[in-house]
Amino acid sequence: MIITKTPFRMSFFGGGTDMPQFFKEHRGAVISTSFDKYVYVTVRHLPRFFDYSSELIYAKTERVKKIDDIEHPMVRNAMKMLDMKELHISYDADLPARTGLGTSSTFAVGLLNAFYCLKGKYRSKKELADDAIYLERNLCNEAGGWQDQIAASFGNLNRIDFDSRGYHVNPIIINPERKKQLNENFMLFFTGFTRNSSEIQKTTIVTLQEKKKQLFSMLDLVDKAQGILENSTTSLDRFGELLGEEWKLKRQTGGSITTDLIDEYYNKGIAAGALGGKLLGAGGGGFLLFYVRPENQSAVRNVLSDLMEVPFQFERQGTRVIYYTPEAFDVYSSTEE
């Protein structure tokens, strides 16, 4: 049996420039962090006692005799990709899916990590990220960028740069106390709305050529934000203010990014003392992130009392195996097709 633990991510700056349709022609960059909310994937071989050969447990339960009968596209394609057979797979998560935190990609990374471990093979963080990108974007044909898979695999607070050659992960160099202060100045609220990121991303792709100006401006903010974090003489409040600038630009990159109700919540947070903030993910719902000085956090919490606040801490490790028991299984004797 294998159990993997893979963190969710929150993207601060540069979202949208990680789409290959953009960065392969120009360049892209994002600043993001993983944090202490996780997807747990359990994988083991299924004993041959049942009238089905594989079992999946997530929001629903699937029991199938053939891999092609699996409805979950990611699991089906991942099993074919790595020639996995006769499996019991279960999914658990600390936060709901489709909420702007890279859930799908986090699951992809954790699933592949578990599959490789079950096969007795080691894959580096970069190899896992590359495989997850290939699985989602090529095999599953899901629209979207590359940052989620990378953040889930590598973990930590990073700047990720993209160009025609691929990507490079650069840890943000920040004093531990300054990083702790940054963490303490964030407030995360669940709007209660979920959405399909891939569908919103498809809208973004259609209008990509029209939105280059906004994407280049968002790219400029990545450099400014990194400079603020790494310069200990600059107030972190400026980072929070830049989040507001990022949100204004992001709103211009697609018609499905926000809603009237999300705007109402956002404006309430700003009026109560937040210096800046943004909706995480592709848009349309999920989590609102605000940068708020400690003395104003009670006021923000009060005006958003009908939303669920989610305390969190930054994390550094990325995906990892937390339980490993090797199994003897002869895949070539499998009866599964």
Backbone torsions as a table, in degrees:
resi	resn	phi	psi	omega
1	MET	NA	140.7	178.0
2	ILE	-124.7	135.8	171.0
3	ILE	-126.2	124.1	176.4
4	THR	-109.1	152.5	-179.5
5	LYS	-128.3	116.6	-172.0
6	THR	-130.1	128.3	-172.1
7	PRO	-79.8	151.6	166.8
8	PHE	-73.5	165.8	178.8
9	ARG	-129.3	155.7	168.1
10	MET	-125.0	132.4	-177.1
11	SER	-100.9	125.7	-178.4
12	PHE	-91.0	-50.6	-173.5
13	PHE	-139.0	149.0	171.6
14	GLY	90.3	0.2	179.4
15	GLY	-56.9	133.7	-175.3
16	GLY	105.6	-34.1	176.9
17	THR	-78.9	-6.2	176.8
18	ASP	-88.6	6.1	177.1
19	MET	-82.8	129.3	-175.9
20	PRO	-58.4	-29.1	177.8
21	GLN	-61.1	-24.4	179.4
22	PHE	-98.4	-53.4	-169.3
23	PHE	-73.4	-22.3	178.9
24	LYS	-72.2	-23.4	176.4
25	GLU	-92.2	-35.1	-177.5
26	HIS	-116.6	-108.3	170.2
27	ARG	-164.0	167.4	178.3
28	GLY	-142.7	162.8	176.5
29	ALA	-161.3	144.4	175.8
30	VAL	-137.2	154.2	167.6
31	ILE	-116.6	124.1	-178.3
32	SER	-147.1	167.6	175.1
33	THR	-140.5	151.8	167.4
34	SER	-89.7	156.5	179.1
35	PHE	-143.2	173.6	-164.0
36	ASP	-82.3	48.1	168.3
37	LYS	-127.1	136.7	-164.2
38	TYR	-133.7	158.7	165.9
39	VAL	-103.6	131.8	178.2
40	TYR	-112.5	126.4	178.7
41	VAL	-119.6	124.4	176.3
42	THR	-110.0	128.6	-179.7
43	VAL	-133.3	132.4	172.6
44	ARG	-150.7	161.9	175.7
45	HIS	-75.5	139.8	-177.0
46	LEU	-86.1	126.0	177.3
47	PRO	-58.7	149.8	-173.5
48	ARG	-88.2	49.5	179.7
49	PHE	-102.1	-8.3	-166.9
50	PHE	-109.7	168.3	177.0
51	ASP	-89.4	14.9	172.8
52	TYR	-132.7	157.3	-174.4
53	SER	-107.1	-19.3	177.0
54	SER	-140.3	146.9	-178.2
55	GLU	-133.0	131.3	178.4
56	LEU	-121.0	133.6	176.9
57	ILE	-126.5	111.2	175.5
58	TYR	-140.1	-127.2	176.1
59	ALA	-66.4	-20.6	174.9
60	LYS	-135.7	173.3	176.9
61	THR	-114.8	129.6	176.6
62	GLU	-117.8	134.9	172.6
63	ARG	-130.4	118.1	-172.3
64	VAL	-132.1	159.3	175.0
65	LYS	-96.5	-24.4	-178.6
66	LYS	-129.3	146.3	178.8
67	ILE	-59.3	-38.3	-179.1
68	ASP	-62.9	-17.6	-179.9
69	ASP	-85.5	-6.7	179.1
70	ILE	-69.0	128.2	-178.7
71	GLU	-79.7	-33.6	-177.6
72	HIS	-68.7	111.0	-172.6
73	PRO	-62.7	-36.6	-177.9
74	MET	-68.5	-44.3	179.6
75	VAL	-65.6	-44.6	180.0
76	ARG	-58.2	-48.8	-177.7
77	ASN	-71.2	-35.1	178.3
78	ALA	-66.9	-39.3	178.5
79	MET	-65.4	-39.6	177.1
80	LYS	-67.7	-41.1	-177.3
81	MET	-58.7	-40.4	-175.9
82	LEU	-109.6	11.5	178.1
83	ASP	54.2	51.9	178.5
84	MET	-95.6	138.6	-177.8
85	LYS	-141.1	155.6	174.8
86	GLU	51.2	65.3	-174.4
87	LEU	-118.5	149.8	162.8
88	HIS	-107.8	122.6	-177.8
89	ILE	-126.2	128.2	175.3
90	SER	-128.8	146.9	-176.5
91	TYR	-121.5	130.9	172.6
92	ASP	-136.2	148.8	-179.5
93	ALA	-147.2	151.7	179.1
94	ASP	-77.8	-21.4	-177.1
95	LEU	-132.9	156.4	-178.1
96	PRO	-70.5	158.2	178.1
97	ALA	-76.4	165.5	176.3
98	ARG	57.7	45.1	-177.2
99	THR	-125.8	15.6	173.6
100	GLY	87.0	14.2	-176.9
101	LEU	-113.9	16.0	177.8
102	GLY	76.0	31.8	-174.1
103	THR	-57.1	-47.9	-176.9
104	SER	-60.3	-45.4	-179.1
105	SER	-70.2	-35.1	176.2
106	THR	-61.5	-43.1	176.6
107	PHE	-63.5	-42.3	-179.7
108	ALA	-59.4	-45.9	-179.9
109	VAL	-64.3	-46.2	-179.5
110	GLY	-64.9	-37.9	179.4
111	LEU	-65.4	-47.8	-179.6
112	LEU	-65.1	-39.3	177.2
113	ASN	-58.8	-43.2	179.1
114	ALA	-66.7	-41.4	179.7
115	PHE	-61.0	-48.3	-179.4
116	TYR	-62.1	-41.5	-179.6
117	CYS	-63.8	-40.7	179.3
118	LEU	-63.0	-31.0	177.9
119	LYS	-83.7	-2.9	-179.4
120	GLY	75.8	28.5	-178.3
121	LYS	-117.5	139.5	177.3
122	TYR	-94.6	135.1	173.0
123	ARG	-127.2	134.2	178.2
124	SER	-70.0	168.6	178.5
125	LYS	-61.0	-39.2	179.0
126	LYS	-68.0	-41.0	178.9
127	GLU	-63.9	-38.8	177.6
128	LEU	-65.8	-41.7	177.7
129	ALA	-62.8	-44.6	179.5
130	ASP	-61.2	-43.9	-179.3
131	ASP	-65.2	-39.7	179.6
132	ALA	-67.3	-38.6	175.8
133	ILE	-61.4	-45.9	179.3
134	TYR	-62.5	-42.4	-179.6
135	LEU	-61.5	-49.4	-175.5
136	GLU	-74.8	-46.9	-170.8
137	ARG	-84.7	-29.9	-178.3
138	ASN	-101.7	-57.4	-174.9
139	LEU	-71.7	-40.3	179.8
140	CYS	-92.1	-10.4	178.3
141	ASN	56.1	38.5	177.4
142	GLU	-88.6	130.9	178.1
143	ALA	-72.2	150.5	176.7
144	GLY	147.3	179.1	-178.9
145	GLY	-93.7	-164.0	-174.9
146	TRP	-111.5	-11.5	-169.4
147	GLN	-67.1	-33.4	-174.3
148	ASP	-63.4	-45.3	-179.2
149	GLN	-64.1	-38.0	-178.7
150	ILE	-69.0	-45.9	-179.3
151	ALA	-62.5	-41.9	-179.5
152	ALA	-65.6	-36.6	-178.1
153	SER	-75.9	-48.5	-174.0
154	PHE	-82.2	-36.6	-173.3
155	GLY	70.0	177.9	174.0
156	ASN	83.2	176.0	176.1
157	LEU	-93.4	113.1	-171.2
158	ASN	-134.3	157.8	160.5
159	ARG	-104.8	127.3	179.0
160	ILE	-113.9	121.5	-180.0
161	ASP	-103.6	140.6	-178.6
162	PHE	-124.6	142.1	170.6
163	ASP	-154.3	-169.4	-175.3
164	SER	-64.4	-17.7	180.0
165	ARG	-90.0	-13.7	-179.0
166	GLY	136.3	-128.4	-177.0
167	TYR	-148.1	162.5	176.4
168	HIS	-141.9	134.9	-178.5
169	VAL	-99.5	123.4	-178.2
170	ASN	-121.8	109.1	177.5
171	PRO	-59.1	138.8	175.4
172	ILE	-74.5	126.9	-178.9
173	ILE	-88.3	105.7	-174.7
174	ILE	-141.6	139.9	177.6
175	ASN	-58.9	136.3	-177.8
176	PRO	-54.5	-40.4	179.4
177	GLU	-67.8	-36.2	178.4
178	ARG	-68.4	-38.9	177.2
179	LYS	-65.2	-39.4	177.7
180	LYS	-63.3	-41.5	178.2
181	GLN	-63.7	-41.7	177.5
182	LEU	-58.1	-47.2	179.7
183	ASN	-58.4	-44.8	-176.7
184	GLU	-68.7	-19.6	-179.9
185	ASN	-88.5	1.3	178.4
186	PHE	-99.4	144.2	172.4
187	MET	-129.9	132.7	-175.7
188	LEU	-118.8	128.3	-177.8
189	PHE	-127.8	137.1	177.5
190	PHE	-90.4	123.6	-178.2
191	THR	-76.7	-18.7	-177.2
192	GLY	90.5	-8.1	-179.9
193	PHE	-99.1	137.3	172.9
194	THR	-116.1	156.9	-178.7
195	ARG	-152.9	164.8	178.7
196	ASN	-92.5	108.1	-177.1
197	SER	-59.4	-40.1	-177.8
198	SER	-60.3	-40.1	179.8
199	GLU	-66.3	-40.8	177.9
200	ILE	-66.5	-38.8	178.9
201	GLN	-63.6	-35.2	177.7
202	LYS	-60.7	-39.4	176.5
203	THR	-62.2	-41.6	179.4
204	THR	-63.0	-40.8	179.6
205	ILE	-62.4	-41.5	-179.2
206	VAL	-58.8	-37.7	-175.0
207	THR	-102.2	12.3	-172.5
208	LEU	-58.0	-44.9	-178.4
209	GLN	-62.4	-30.2	-179.8
210	GLU	-79.0	-16.4	-171.7
211	LYS	-108.9	14.9	-177.0
212	LYS	-60.1	-37.6	-178.6
213	LYS	-59.4	-45.8	179.5
214	GLN	-65.8	-40.3	-179.2
215	LEU	-65.9	-38.4	176.4
216	PHE	-65.9	-36.9	177.1
217	SER	-66.4	-39.2	177.4
218	MET	-65.5	-34.4	177.7
219	LEU	-65.4	-38.9	177.4
220	ASP	-62.4	-34.8	-179.5
221	LEU	-66.5	-27.8	178.0
222	VAL	-60.9	-46.5	179.0
223	ASP	-62.2	-43.8	-179.6
224	LYS	-63.9	-43.6	-178.4
225	ALA	-65.1	-41.5	178.1
226	GLN	-62.1	-41.5	178.7
227	GLY	-60.9	-39.9	178.5
228	ILE	-64.0	-46.7	-177.4
229	LEU	-63.5	-39.6	-172.7
230	GLU	-88.9	-9.9	178.2
231	ASN	-101.2	104.0	-173.4
232	SER	-67.7	-12.3	178.9
233	THR	-89.0	-7.2	179.7
234	THR	-95.5	135.1	179.6
235	SER	-64.9	136.1	175.9
236	LEU	-65.1	-18.3	178.7
237	ASP	-58.0	-30.7	179.6
238	ARG	-65.5	-32.3	175.6
239	PHE	-61.8	-43.9	178.6
240	GLY	-63.2	-40.7	179.0
241	GLU	-65.0	-37.5	178.4
242	LEU	-64.4	-31.2	176.9
243	LEU	-58.4	-38.4	177.0
244	GLY	-64.6	-38.2	177.3
245	GLU	-65.9	-40.0	177.4
246	GLU	-60.4	-43.2	-178.4
247	TRP	-64.2	-40.0	178.0
248	LYS	-61.8	-41.2	178.7
249	LEU	-68.6	-42.0	-178.2
250	LYS	-62.6	-36.2	179.3
251	ARG	-59.7	-23.0	-177.6
252	GLN	-89.5	-1.5	-174.7
253	THR	-98.3	3.2	178.9
254	GLY	-179.2	144.4	-177.4
255	GLY	-72.6	-16.3	-176.5
256	SER	-102.4	11.9	-173.8
257	ILE	-67.1	-41.4	-174.6
258	THR	-135.2	175.9	176.2
259	THR	-135.9	167.8	179.2
260	ASP	-61.0	-39.5	-178.5
261	LEU	-69.0	-40.1	176.6
262	ILE	-62.9	-41.8	176.9
263	ASP	-60.9	-37.8	179.0
264	GLU	-64.2	-45.4	177.5
265	TYR	-62.1	-43.6	-178.5
266	TYR	-61.2	-46.9	-178.4
267	ASN	-64.6	-35.3	176.0
268	LYS	-62.5	-42.6	179.8
269	GLY	-63.0	-43.1	179.4
270	ILE	-65.7	-44.2	-179.0
271	ALA	-63.1	-29.2	-178.9
272	ALA	-83.4	-5.7	175.4
273	GLY	129.4	-4.6	175.9
274	ALA	-65.2	137.1	179.3
275	LEU	-81.7	-20.3	179.7
276	GLY	-179.5	174.1	179.4
277	GLY	175.7	-179.5	-179.1
278	LYS	-163.6	161.1	170.3
279	LEU	-86.8	128.9	-177.3
280	LEU	-79.8	148.1	175.4
281	GLY	87.7	-162.5	-174.9
282	ALA	-70.8	-21.2	178.6
283	GLY	118.3	176.6	175.1
284	GLY	87.0	-9.7	-179.0
285	GLY	162.4	-169.7	176.8
286	GLY	100.4	-127.3	-171.1
287	PHE	-114.1	136.5	171.6
288	LEU	-98.4	128.7	177.7
289	LEU	-109.9	128.0	177.6
290	PHE	-121.3	146.3	169.7
291	TYR	-100.8	118.4	-173.8
292	VAL	-137.8	127.9	173.3
293	ARG	-60.7	148.9	-177.0
294	PRO	-53.5	-37.5	-176.4
295	GLU	-69.9	-15.8	-179.8
296	ASN	-105.5	-0.7	-173.0
297	GLN	-68.7	-34.7	178.4
298	SER	-63.1	-40.2	-179.8
299	ALA	-65.4	-41.6	178.2
300	VAL	-66.0	-41.7	179.4
301	ARG	-61.2	-37.9	-178.4
302	ASN	-69.1	-43.0	-177.2
303	VAL	-74.0	-18.2	178.2
304	LEU	-111.5	30.9	-174.2
305	SER	-65.0	-19.5	177.8
306	ASP	-84.8	0.0	174.8
307	LEU	-105.9	151.9	177.4
308	MET	-82.8	123.4	174.8
309	GLU	-87.1	139.2	-177.8
310	VAL	-121.6	99.9	175.1
311	PRO	-63.7	149.1	-179.4
312	PHE	-155.7	162.2	174.0
313	GLN	-129.0	142.1	172.9
314	PHE	-59.4	149.2	174.6
315	GLU	-129.1	165.3	-169.8
316	ARG	-122.3	-15.4	-164.7
317	GLN	-87.7	-30.2	-173.4
318	GLY	75.5	-161.8	-176.8
319	THR	-66.6	143.5	176.0
320	ARG	-154.9	159.5	175.2
321	VAL	-90.5	124.0	-178.7
322	ILE	-107.0	-10.3	174.9
323	TYR	-148.6	131.6	-177.1
324	TYR	-141.8	116.7	171.1
325	THR	-128.8	109.1	-177.9
326	PRO	-63.6	150.2	-179.0
327	GLU	-125.7	149.0	173.0
328	ALA	-95.5	114.0	-178.6
329	PHE	-146.8	126.4	179.6
330	ASP	-95.4	99.5	-176.8
331	VAL	-63.9	-26.4	-176.5
332	TYR	-76.1	-16.2	176.7
333	SER	-93.3	2.9	-178.6
334	SER	-64.4	143.7	176.8
335	THR	-94.8	-3.1	-179.3
336	GLU	-75.8	140.3	-179.5
337	GLU	-103.6	NA	NA
